[in-house]
Amino acid sequence: MVVIVVALAAAYGCALAAYDDIAIQNVGNFGRESGSIWKQVMPALYGYGAFAAVMVVGVVARFLFRRRRRDLLSR
């Protein structure tokens, strides 16, 4: 449960950071420059990536701790 809360917090923080990092496109002679969709896409990608990274670390840590506990109990 703790890993999920940490993963959600990391996803939220990274999504906010990505939203702030994306530059707003200027309006030229022919309207806006292409690429304004990235203001919406990048925060989602950063959030998903942060969530997945924390979950992978949590799953690996759980696997290692379980195996260590199982080895100690079998002795």
RABELBEL-V104100 format. One record per pair of residues at least 12 apart in sequence whose C-alpha atoms are under 8 Angstrom apart, sorted by the first residue. I is the first residue (numbers start at 1). J is the second residue. Records with the same first field share a line. If there is no record, write none. Layout:
I->J  J
This chain:
3->54  55  58
4->55
6->54
7->50  51  52  54  55
8->51
10->47  50  51  54
11->46  47  48  49  50  51
12->47
13->47
14->43  46  47  50
15->42  43  44  45  46  47
16->43
17->43
18->42  43  46
19->39  40  42  43
22->38  39  42
23->39
24->36  39
